[in-house]
């Protein structure tokens, strides 16, 4: 897969909440999952490979507030990556399960002036059995 830009506001994965009615995810993360699923659904899919191993490169460009409290976006990098990997799995875009991802490179940063937030994604099949 070539480098792909995903124009959805990045949201780190959150832990599911537990209530007396069952488990649920907070609204912000649920909205992210719905938006990214719609985006992936519109892409031309390759056949899902159940045996291959994959390398994923992810550059996450976060919305920059007027006065950020840090030089870097809030949220753990592994939770951002998890959100994208889980969404790709759910959409059945490349693999059956993200356990097949054996290499991962991820970075996060604020958007620069005039730049849109979102993420650049590259998925490379590195081995098929």
ABEGO torsion letter per residue (X at the ends): XBBBBBBBBBBBBBBBBBBAAEBBBBAAAAAAAAAAAAAAAABBBBBBBAABBBBBBBBBBBBBBABBABABBBEBAAAAAAAAAAAAAAAGAABABAAABABBBBBBBBBBBGBBBEBBBBBBBABBX
